[in-house]
């Protein structure tokens, strides 16, 4: 198999940070910027072999870029897009999520069949939790004191399907737990969390299968399970109060919104 050559990926940092800020908090991406500089647009070229997920860490003035299956590192830049470092050894890093205190970056390792925890100050991996051979986790979200992940499971008939699992990061040692009560999915679902609510999305043909769960207690209780029309969702976010689910879909000109 030919390895992909690194590409110089260019995009508008101001636009990207503003989008993330709008989906999380009003201050993300604007910290430290004042006056006209807060809105001055710029373009940065990044040494990415691919793109999977972007996460803004305003407290540490960093942006994290995962590169998906086939990659081995998470690219870290400052808020202007200048590369700071690459966290290496993260096989197929895809989904990204921050701990509530901002001290830990969690990533789903699609090629590593694991979740990794990275210290956001030292930018070094501190813990790795295996999720099972062939599980290929693609997403991560933090809520209710647990780290949730969407992954692939193979049943007794040899058929692959999606599922949701979780890890208690305070356990010694932390171990992956299958959340069988959270339903069956055709493929590994994309996850997002906010305000004690976990949202899961499975892309289908002209719609998305979406479910939301109350996980504030650490145990999942289904709130809604429905289909959202407008094309496959390419991005998912729960507002910080847990009352709205925002999603970007190919068939829509703007962000869609639904009650969580």
BAFI-3210 file (N, C-alpha, C; in Angstrom, 3 decimals, decimal comma, padded with zeros to 6 digits):
// residues 260
n [1|2|3|4|5|6|7|8|9|10|11|12|13|14|15|16|17|18|19|20|21|22|23|24|25|26|27|28|29|30|31|32|33|34|35|36|37|38|39|40|41|42|43|44|45|46|47|48|49|50|51|52|53|54|55|56|57|58|59|60|61|62|63|64|65|66|67|68|69|70|71|72|73|74|75|76|77|78|79|80|81|82|83|84|85|86|87|88|89|90|91|92|93|94|95|96|97|98|99|100|101|102|103|104|105|106|107|108|109|110|111|112|113|114|115|116|117|118|119|120|121|122|123|124|125|126|127|128|129|130|131|132|133|134|135|136|137|138|139|140|141|142|143|144|145|146|147|148|149|150|151|152|153|154|155|156|157|158|159|160|161|162|163|164|165|166|167|168|169|170|171|172|173|174|175|176|177|178|179|180|181|182|183|184|185|186|187|188|189|190|191|192|193|194|195|196|197|198|199|200|201|202|203|204|205|206|207|208|209|210|211|212|213|214|215|216|217|218|219|220|221|222|223|224|225|226|227|228|229|230|231|232|233|234|235|236|237|238|239|240|241|242|243|244|245|246|247|248|249|250|251|252|253|254|255|256|257|258|259|260]
n.u [000,849|000,615|001,998|000,482|001,532|002,584|000,482|000,156|-002,126|-004,378|-006,275|-008,712|-007,895|-009,228|-011,894|-012,300|-011,802|-013,763|-016,090|-015,892|-015,941|-018,527|-019,971|-019,338|-018,342|-018,710|-016,262|-014,161|-011,349|-011,145|-009,780|-007,267|-007,142|-007,623|-009,381|-009,060|-007,555|-008,865|-010,619|-009,193|-008,592|-006,804|-004,639|-003,376|-000,857|-000,768|001,027|-000,434|-001,388|-003,881|-007,293|-009,236|-010,441|-010,857|-009,922|-010,299|-008,311|-008,588|-007,565|-004,917|-004,041|-003,979|-004,562|-005,809|-005,240|-006,436|-005,622|-006,752|-007,420|-004,547|-002,694|-000,209|000,043|-000,900|-001,376|-000,334|-001,081|-000,587|-003,010|-002,916|-002,340|000,242|002,502|003,165|003,941|004,029|002,127|003,303|003,018|000,339|-001,753|-003,715|-005,293|-008,397|-011,282|-011,582|-011,493|-011,871|-011,104|-013,232|-011,793|-009,913|-007,381|-006,702|-006,443|-008,420|-008,284|-009,599|-008,235|-008,180|-006,631|-005,218|-006,876|-007,838|-008,286|-006,637|-005,051|-003,905|-001,690|-002,426|-000,681|002,008|001,853|002,138|001,470|-000,349|-001,933|-003,236|-006,029|-007,085|-009,565|-010,438|-009,677|-009,793|-011,733|-011,555|-012,085|-013,770|-014,637|-014,867|-016,100|-016,783|-018,592|-020,714|-018,786|-017,438|-015,601|-016,743|-017,081|-017,345|-017,456|-016,464|-017,957|-017,818|-020,185|-021,429|-021,960|-020,103|-020,541|-020,023|-020,803|-021,907|-021,222|-021,431|-019,168|-017,667|-015,418|-014,238|-012,324|-011,130|-010,752|-008,658|-006,913|-008,041|-010,661|-012,213|-015,711|-018,511|-021,447|-024,198|-026,890|-027,259|-028,141|-028,042|-025,950|-025,450|-022,920|-019,869|-020,748|-020,680|-019,843|-020,912|-020,955|-022,578|-023,580|-024,330|-025,551|-025,325|-024,794|-025,343|-024,521|-025,287|-024,286|-026,347|-028,031|-029,710|-030,202|-029,702|-029,206|-029,953|-029,385|-030,015|-028,784|-029,258|-026,629|-025,786|-025,566|-023,670|-024,614|-026,291|-029,358|-031,900|-032,959|-033,942|-034,535|-034,104|-034,566|-032,816|-033,399|-031,844|-029,420|-026,211|-024,817|-021,984|-020,780|-021,160|-022,600|-023,334|-025,023|-023,690|-025,472|-026,937|-029,383|-029,793|-029,103|-026,709|-025,980|-024,041|-024,844|-024,524|-026,582|-027,650|-027,649|-026,784|-026,206|-027,975|-030,534|-031,720|-033,945|-032,505]
n.v [-001,201|002,164|004,886|007,884|011,055|013,884|016,751|020,212|021,852|024,413|026,926|029,241|030,537|032,291|032,037|029,267|029,039|030,725|029,367|027,062|028,357|029,377|027,065|026,149|027,913|031,458|032,671|031,138|030,946|033,677|034,592|036,605|038,209|041,444|044,438|045,369|043,186|040,984|040,279|040,048|038,347|035,383|033,061|029,824|027,426|024,019|021,127|018,584|015,202|014,391|015,137|015,027|015,920|018,968|020,838|023,428|024,775|027,054|027,867|026,997|028,173|026,758|024,832|021,741|019,247|016,365|013,588|011,292|007,868|005,982|007,846|009,124|011,045|013,963|017,181|020,210|023,584|027,163|029,770|031,299|029,630|028,791|026,139|024,255|021,801|018,232|015,665|012,613|009,077|008,472|006,471|006,671|008,772|010,266|011,210|013,919|015,235|017,361|017,235|018,235|020,045|020,930|019,867|017,507|015,969|013,914|011,266|009,330|006,449|005,231|003,416|002,309|000,963|001,989|004,362|007,387|009,391|012,658|014,935|018,303|020,314|019,386|018,103|015,382|011,881|010,280|008,156|005,108|003,405|000,301|-000,587|-002,880|-005,470|-004,667|-002,746|-000,057|002,825|005,933|008,351|010,673|011,812|013,792|013,485|013,462|012,486|010,530|009,159|008,890|006,825|006,158|003,176|000,156|-003,041|-006,571|-009,024|-012,344|-013,553|-012,550|-010,082|-006,609|-003,816|-000,655|000,771|002,047|002,929|003,347|004,965|005,184|007,687|008,028|005,631|002,909|000,411|002,520|001,188|-000,035|000,004|-001,658|-000,173|-001,472|-000,838|001,410|001,084|-000,221|000,379|001,109|001,789|002,904|005,434|009,067|011,210|013,716|016,071|017,900|019,821|017,577|015,950|013,495|013,136|011,127|010,279|008,783|008,576|008,271|007,666|009,973|011,190|011,475|009,256|009,994|010,117|011,041|011,203|011,266|011,644|012,570|011,428|009,560|007,227|006,114|007,366|007,171|009,996|010,942|009,490|009,505|010,426|012,704|014,841|016,027|015,342|013,710|014,193|016,150|017,260|017,666|018,991|019,635|022,102|024,028|024,053|021,826|021,803|022,110|020,635|020,894|020,598|020,015|019,528|017,966|018,453|020,870|024,458|025,807|025,636|023,043|022,596|021,044|019,917|018,604]
n.w [000,000|-000,901|000,825|001,941|000,840|002,742|002,752|001,956|003,577|003,227|004,853|006,138|009,153|010,900|010,092|010,562|013,359|014,312|013,580|015,194|017,648|017,648|017,954|020,420|022,808|023,283|023,489|022,588|020,501|020,259|022,355|023,651|021,439|020,216|019,246|015,764|015,105|016,010|014,049|011,770|008,869|007,894|006,189|006,625|005,960|006,522|007,651|006,881|006,404|005,957|006,899|009,821|012,296|014,110|016,953|019,261|021,796|023,901|026,369|026,457|024,204|021,781|018,768|017,806|015,391|014,027|011,886|010,891|009,697|008,801|009,489|011,854|013,788|015,781|014,809|016,206|016,555|017,105|017,860|015,598|013,609|013,278|013,231|016,180|017,340|016,725|017,987|018,269|017,341|017,532|016,383|013,621|014,655|015,227|016,214|018,589|021,929|024,781|028,285|031,062|032,716|030,999|031,014|029,769|026,618|024,737|022,390|019,713|018,482|015,487|013,985|016,012|017,710|020,208|022,934|023,554|026,037|026,374|027,813|028,055|028,659|028,601|026,196|025,778|025,564|028,131|028,980|027,659|026,496|025,604|023,183|022,053|019,713|016,316|016,716|015,965|016,807|016,148|017,120|019,893|023,038|025,938|028,894|031,795|033,540|032,158|029,360|026,173|023,274|019,761|017,937|016,099|016,046|015,742|015,091|016,075|013,673|012,040|010,984|010,688|012,738|014,126|017,388|020,787|023,307|026,595|028,949|032,247|033,281|035,741|036,924|038,111|036,736|033,961|031,994|028,980|028,393|027,108|025,884|025,720|025,926|024,470|021,933|018,496|015,725|012,261|011,355|012,946|015,170|015,050|017,717|020,104|022,823|025,486|028,287|029,887|028,063|025,584|022,165|019,300|015,978|012,890|009,656|006,783|003,671|002,428|004,755|008,332|011,006|014,222|017,694|021,086|024,436|027,951|029,975|032,331|034,832|034,483|033,558|030,678|029,420|027,108|025,280|022,820|019,593|016,311|012,799|010,766|008,153|005,098|004,113|004,641|007,813|008,531|010,638|014,161|017,099|020,504|022,329|025,096|027,225|026,822|025,490|022,765|019,599|017,201|013,741|010,822|007,493|004,297|002,465|003,228|003,305|005,477|009,066|010,689|013,191|016,129|018,699|021,624]
ca.u [000,000|001,380|001,732|000,112|002,519|002,018|-000,025|000,033|-003,545|-004,581|-007,633|-008,801|-007,918|-010,265|-013,175|-012,383|-011,910|-015,059|-017,101|-015,787|-016,388|-019,974|-020,569|-018,989|-018,572|-018,508|-014,916|-013,157|-010,778|-010,979|-008,972|-005,988|-007,242|-008,358|-009,493|-009,208|-006,865|-009,807|-011,369|-008,302|-008,563|-005,498|-004,607|-002,182|-000,595|-000,458|001,612|-001,374|-001,537|-005,322|-007,995|-010,338|-011,121|-010,149|-010,404|-009,657|-008,008|-008,319|-006,786|-003,500|-003,763|-003,626|-005,562|-005,380|-005,736|-006,206|-005,482|-007,533|-006,805|-003,340|-001,778|000,421|000,282|-001,836|-000,675|-000,715|-000,677|-001,124|-004,288|-002,711|-002,095|001,660|002,733|003,895|004,545|003,168|002,098|003,532|002,648|-001,119|-002,102|-005,056|-006,058|-009,565|-012,075|-010,880|-012,349|-011,159|-011,679|-013,879|-010,827|-009,005|-006,041|-006,457|-007,008|-008,695|-008,406|-009,944|-007,197|-008,816|-005,680|-004,614|-007,895|-007,671|-008,426|-005,416|-005,164|-002,712|-001,599|-002,459|000,443|003,247|001,555|002,634|000,462|-000,225|-002,668|-003,871|-007,007|-007,499|-011,011|-010,726|-009,108|-010,697|-012,802|-011,364|-012,912|-013,684|-015,097|-014,738|-016,823|-016,685|-019,804|-021,122|-017,632|-016,917|-015,206|-017,557|-016,471|-018,064|-016,507|-016,998|-017,959|-018,177|-021,047|-021,116|-022,077|-019,005|-020,975|-019,573|-021,795|-021,427|-021,618|-020,902|-018,542|-017,246|-014,304|-014,148|-010,908|-010,599|-010,542|-007,276|-006,677|-009,256|-010,946|-013,319|-016,961|-019,509|-022,740|-025,151|-028,219|-027,313|-028,634|-027,175|-025,730|-024,927|-021,486|-019,452|-021,363|-019,988|-020,366|-020,680|-021,570|-022,705|-024,610|-024,808|-026,229|-024,479|-025,474|-024,693|-025,044|-024,847|-024,636|-026,989|-028,052|-030,162|-030,557|-028,813|-029,802|-029,441|-029,951|-029,438|-028,858|-028,910|-025,534|-025,322|-025,274|-022,672|-025,360|-027,034|-030,805|-032,272|-033,856|-034,576|-033,922|-034,866|-033,831|-032,762|-033,268|-031,010|-028,114|-025,351|-024,208|-020,525|-020,327|-022,185|-022,233|-024,391|-024,756|-023,155|-026,553|-027,553|-030,760|-029,866|-028,152|-026,369|-025,321|-023,772|-025,182|-024,183|-027,754|-028,135|-026,780|-026,302|-026,283|-029,288|-030,686|-032,805|-034,015|-031,792]
ca.v [000,000|003,398|005,824|009,210|012,096|015,026|017,816|021,522|022,170|025,822|027,318|030,480|030,264|033,085|031,400|027,979|029,243|031,340|028,313|026,271|029,202|029,472|025,798|025,800|029,087|032,690|033,200|030,281|031,455|035,118|034,903|037,223|039,071|042,669|045,404|044,847|041,901|039,913|039,910|040,021|037,008|034,943|031,696|029,129|026,128|023,064|019,871|017,504|014,144|014,268|015,909|014,307|016,695|020,127|021,210|024,627|024,800|028,472|028,043|026,783|028,871|025,738|024,157|020,369|018,694|014,940|013,342|010,133|006,566|006,043|008,856|008,721|012,166|015,078|018,443|021,253|024,928|028,215|030,250|031,936|028,571|028,453|024,841|024,219|020,475|017,113|014,593|011,434|007,773|008,387|005,760|006,909|009,686|010,786|012,068|014,640|015,818|017,872|016,998|019,453|021,003|021,319|019,340|016,284|015,802|012,515|011,015|007,979|005,954|004,286|002,365|001,774|000,262|002,476|005,775|007,908|010,623|013,473|016,089|019,490|021,194|018,791|017,544|014,010|010,890|009,804|006,901|004,519|002,392|-000,533|-000,700|-004,174|-005,714|-004,369|-001,814|001,137|003,949|007,094|009,590|010,738|012,912|013,711|013,925|012,600|011,875|009,425|009,413|008,036|006,671|005,382|002,203|-000,948|-004,348|-007,662|-009,964|-013,767|-013,937|-011,933|-008,809|-005,436|-002,777|000,383|000,697|003,103|002,450|004,434|004,730|006,038|008,067|008,053|004,255|002,430|001,203|002,767|000,126|000,238|-000,681|-001,626|000,377|-002,203|-000,232|002,601|000,741|-000,756|001,330|000,483|002,073|003,591|006,762|010,281|011,633|015,068|016,177|019,216|019,933|016,280|015,256|012,899|012,946|010,191|010,441|007,788|009,037|007,336|008,178|011,359|011,627|010,998|008,655|010,751|009,805|011,793|010,483|011,948|010,889|013,412|010,590|008,573|006,135|006,669|007,209|007,721|011,146|010,969|008,631|009,942|010,666|014,112|014,922|017,114|014,833|013,184|015,192|016,128|017,816|017,535|019,665|019,912|023,358|023,798|023,816|020,546|021,942|022,134|019,843|021,556|019,680|020,481|018,451|018,278|018,937|022,129|025,597|026,316|024,680|022,605|022,609|020,190|019,770|017,424]
ca.w [000,000|-000,946|001,911|001,470|001,074|003,455|001,916|002,565|003,618|003,550|005,186|006,897|010,590|011,553|009,804|011,251|014,796|014,578|013,501|016,413|018,752|017,617|018,342|021,797|023,633|022,534|023,646|021,974|019,269|020,308|023,512|023,358|020,279|020,496|018,164|014,416|014,996|016,323|012,864|010,613|008,318|007,426|005,699|007,082|005,350|007,581|007,156|007,175|005,404|005,803|007,927|010,460|013,323|014,638|018,281|019,794|023,228|024,141|027,594|026,149|022,944|020,805|017,947|017,536|014,133|013,809|010,449|010,504|009,419|007,992|010,024|013,116|014,683|015,919|014,584|017,158|016,153|017,953|017,330|014,298|012,640|013,216|013,867|017,447|017,419|016,355|018,982|017,442|017,874|017,712|015,157|013,097|015,513|014,500|017,088|019,649|022,967|025,950|029,610|031,571|033,256|029,928|031,226|029,004|025,286|024,419|020,959|019,277|017,578|014,573|013,627|017,226|018,510|021,578|023,268|024,160|026,819|026,166|028,703|027,208|028,997|028,086|024,874|025,759|025,931|029,510|029,166|026,475|026,899|024,471|022,989|021,446|018,389|015,212|017,122|015,139|017,263|015,256|017,751|021,349|023,682|027,396|029,592|032,893|034,176|031,356|027,976|025,313|021,948|018,760|017,407|015,304|016,701|014,837|015,811|015,947|012,267|011,307|010,411|011,436|012,985|015,022|018,792|021,648|024,529|027,477|029,864|033,423|033,303|037,108|037,384|038,095|035,528|033,187|031,028|028,071|028,706|026,040|026,302|024,881|026,009|023,627|020,606|017,455|014,645|011,057|011,356|014,166|015,162|015,464|019,011|020,617|024,148|026,096|029,305|030,356|026,968|024,557|020,884|018,388|014,620|011,917|008,312|005,873|002,307|002,337|006,099|009,382|012,197|015,360|019,007|022,197|025,708|029,191|030,598|033,434|035,997|034,102|032,930|029,551|029,286|025,809|025,237|021,502|018,580|015,154|011,562|010,390|006,708|004,595|003,727|005,690|008,686|008,514|011,904|015,192|018,342|021,471|023,023|026,443|028,187|026,504|025,011|021,306|018,835|015,946|012,823|009,464|006,564|002,914|001,750|003,783|003,052|006,758|010,165|011,126|014,640|016,611|020,148|022,105]
c.u [000,879|000,993|001,422|001,212|001,858|001,601|-000,007|-001,427|-003,719|-006,038|-007,580|-008,916|-009,027|-011,632|-013,333|-012,576|-013,268|-016,172|-017,084|-016,282|-017,902|-020,660|-020,256|-019,257|-018,210|-017,078|-013,845|-012,675|-010,592|-010,119|-007,637|-006,007|-008,084|-008,429|-009,647|-008,543|-007,804|-010,528|-010,493|-008,175|-007,159|-005,611|-003,304|-002,077|-000,123|000,071|000,744|-001,382|-003,002|-005,973|-009,143|-011,120|-010,230|-010,765|-009,601|-009,513|-007,595|-007,421|-005,292|-003,094|-003,320|-004,838|-004,996|-006,033|-005,407|-006,297|-006,143|-006,726|-005,605|-002,323|-001,204|000,613|-000,832|-001,037|-001,227|-000,197|-001,086|-002,384|-004,152|-002,447|-000,641|001,896|003,582|004,643|003,579|003,271|002,166|003,070|001,168|-001,723|-003,555|-005,906|-007,177|-010,357|-011,245|-011,883|-011,480|-011,873|-012,292|-012,902|-009,803|-007,614|-005,682|-007,162|-007,189|-008,815|-008,729|-008,925|-007,773|-007,892|-005,056|-005,568|-007,817|-008,121|-007,125|-005,726|-003,839|-002,760|-001,513|-001,378|001,741|003,103|002,191|001,521|000,724|-000,876|-003,204|-004,763|-007,417|-009,025|-011,403|-010,158|-010,149|-011,787|-012,731|-012,229|-012,691|-014,038|-014,932|-015,507|-016,763|-017,956|-020,103|-019,973|-017,025|-016,472|-015,948|-016,898|-017,366|-017,086|-017,224|-016,898|-018,403|-018,984|-020,667|-021,171|-020,962|-019,363|-020,539|-020,717|-021,200|-021,935|-020,991|-020,325|-018,138|-016,114|-014,439|-012,678|-010,294|-010,313|-009,070|-007,260|-007,993|-009,441|-012,163|-014,527|-017,925|-020,839|-023,825|-026,538|-028,362|-027,582|-027,570|-027,118|-025,143|-023,421|-021,148|-019,982|-020,394|-020,637|-020,042|-021,404|-021,611|-023,804|-025,162|-025,557|-025,187|-025,314|-024,654|-025,348|-024,419|-025,253|-025,259|-027,062|-028,435|-030,559|-029,533|-029,634|-029,152|-030,143|-029,270|-029,711|-028,542|-027,845|-024,991|-024,942|-024,149|-023,285|-026,260|-028,516|-031,225|-033,260|-034,634|-033,812|-034,711|-033,982|-033,920|-032,499|-032,398|-029,629|-027,320|-024,756|-022,695|-019,941|-021,476|-021,704|-023,472|-024,044|-024,391|-024,239|-027,317|-028,944|-030,892|-028,763|-027,938|-025,649|-025,140|-024,021|-024,934|-025,359|-028,316|-027,132|-026,207|-026,396|-027,734|-029,341|-031,864|-032,787|-033,293|-032,626]
c.v [001,244|004,305|007,190|010,205|013,251|016,115|019,124|021,936|023,615|026,078|028,599|030,167|031,036|032,458|030,106|028,143|029,830|030,308|027,473|027,070|029,266|028,207|025,421|026,970|030,325|033,185|032,358|030,886|032,948|035,537|035,483|038,126|040,289|043,526|044,736|043,491|040,738|039,425|039,869|038,589|036,668|033,501|031,056|027,783|025,172|021,758|018,666|016,477|013,893|015,095|015,083|015,208|017,851|020,506|022,397|024,515|026,227|028,687|027,907|027,435|027,898|025,318|022,780|019,883|017,206|014,666|012,053|008,879|006,723|007,042|008,379|009,879|013,188|016,366|019,495|022,585|025,920|028,748|030,999|030,903|028,198|027,116|024,955|022,899|019,466|016,057|013,285|010,147|007,589|007,792|005,986|007,799|010,338|011,727|012,669|015,192|016,262|017,471|018,294|020,488|021,449|020,735|018,135|016,340|014,310|012,359|009,555|007,550|004,852|003,130|001,701|001,000|000,672|003,921|006,202|009,195|011,365|014,673|017,352|020,508|020,664|018,284|016,163|013,062|010,381|008,449|006,420|003,372|001,580|-000,642|-002,003|-004,301|-005,478|-003,377|-000,488|002,319|005,195|008,409|009,500|011,947|012,695|014,269|012,954|011,885|010,715|009,929|008,398|007,947|005,835|004,448|001,112|-002,248|-005,389|-008,706|-011,414|-014,245|-013,345|-010,616|-007,651|-004,441|-001,755|000,200|001,869|002,459|003,625|003,983|005,687|006,425|008,090|006,655|003,873|000,911|001,492|001,673|000,497|-000,620|-000,552|-001,131|-000,237|-001,583|000,982|002,260|000,201|000,228|000,602|000,628|002,767|005,020|007,871|010,759|013,091|015,167|017,616|019,195|018,614|015,482|014,744|012,703|012,000|010,319|009,405|008,254|007,932|007,996|009,659|011,909|011,093|010,396|009,326|010,301|010,665|011,049|011,431|011,095|011,639|012,602|009,598|007,346|006,723|006,332|007,884|008,870|011,171|010,051|008,853|010,021|012,141|014,185|016,108|016,650|014,351|014,317|015,032|016,718|017,829|018,243|019,873|021,216|023,078|023,573|022,526|020,619|021,910|021,267|020,541|020,565|020,347|019,309|018,906|018,897|020,238|023,239|026,169|025,236|024,315|022,586|021,740|020,172|018,506|016,673]
c.w [000,000|000,202|001,327|001,786|001,809|002,483|002,683|002,476|004,052|003,873|005,996|008,376|011,282|011,337|010,581|012,744|015,142|014,536|014,763|017,604|018,808|018,064|019,781|022,721|022,843|022,580|022,974|020,670|019,265|021,486|023,082|022,144|020,619|019,252|016,818|014,245|015,240|015,083|011,611|010,115|007,847|006,971|006,123|006,380|006,435|006,991|007,502|006,049|005,094|006,888|008,482|011,398|013,750|015,975|018,790|021,306|023,569|025,349|027,344|024,832|021,847|019,977|017,622|016,244|014,078|012,316|009,972|010,219|008,498|008,482|011,355|014,084|014,688|015,785|015,537|016,637|017,232|017,287|016,011|013,214|012,479|013,916|015,126|017,577|016,818|017,445|018,205|018,129|018,115|016,440|014,734|013,971|014,710|015,400|018,205|020,653|024,133|027,236|030,119|032,122|032,219|030,040|030,383|027,657|025,046|022,906|020,696|018,231|016,692|014,218|014,855|018,104|019,974|021,692|023,922|024,903|026,718|027,094|027,852|027,553|028,402|026,660|024,705|026,176|027,343|029,734|027,830|026,933|025,677|024,400|022,298|020,049|017,300|015,532|016,385|015,576|016,407|015,933|019,253|021,858|025,186|028,022|030,722|033,567|033,419|029,988|027,114|023,944|021,044|018,073|016,613|016,090|015,679|015,606|015,505|014,502|011,413|010,662|011,306|011,585|013,946|016,438|019,541|022,898|025,392|028,386|031,036|033,576|034,694|037,650|037,282|037,933|034,820|032,144|030,193|028,425|027,539|026,587|025,428|024,882|025,100|022,173|019,670|016,298|013,443|010,937|012,665|014,155|015,552|016,755|019,297|021,950|024,618|027,134|029,801|029,319|025,976|023,306|020,022|017,024|013,704|010,527|007,484|004,501|002,242|003,698|007,086|010,512|013,393|016,633|020,057|023,496|026,863|029,876|031,817|034,668|035,731|033,473|031,855|029,603|027,990|025,952|023,926|020,567|017,302|013,921|011,225|008,896|006,310|004,201|004,920|006,511|008,661|009,785|012,884|016,441|019,206|022,173|024,478|027,489|027,893|025,924|023,495|020,710|017,497|015,043|011,472|008,530|005,138|002,178|002,267|003,499|004,338|007,811|010,448|012,635|015,020|018,119|020,557|023,119]
res [x|x|x|x|x|x|x|x|x|x|x|x|x|x|x|x|x|x|x|x|x|x|x|x|x|x|x|x|x|x|x|x|x|x|x|x|x|x|x|x|x|x|x|x|x|x|x|x|x|x|x|x|x|x|x|x|x|x|x|x|x|x|x|x|x|x|x|x|x|x|x|x|x|x|x|x|x|x|x|x|x|x|x|x|x|x|x|x|x|x|x|x|x|x|x|x|x|x|x|x|x|x|x|x|x|x|x|x|x|x|x|x|x|x|x|x|x|x|x|x|x|x|x|x|x|x|x|x|x|x|x|x|x|x|x|x|x|x|x|x|x|x|x|x|x|x|x|x|x|x|x|x|x|x|x|x|x|x|x|x|x|x|x|x|x|x|x|x|x|x|x|x|x|x|x|x|x|x|x|x|x|x|x|x|x|x|x|x|x|x|x|x|x|x|x|x|x|x|x|x|x|x|x|x|x|x|x|x|x|x|x|x|x|x|x|x|x|x|x|x|x|x|x|x|x|x|x|x|x|x|x|x|x|x|x|x|x|x|x|x|x|x|x|x|x|x|x|x|x|x|x|x|x|x|x|x|x|x|x|x]
***
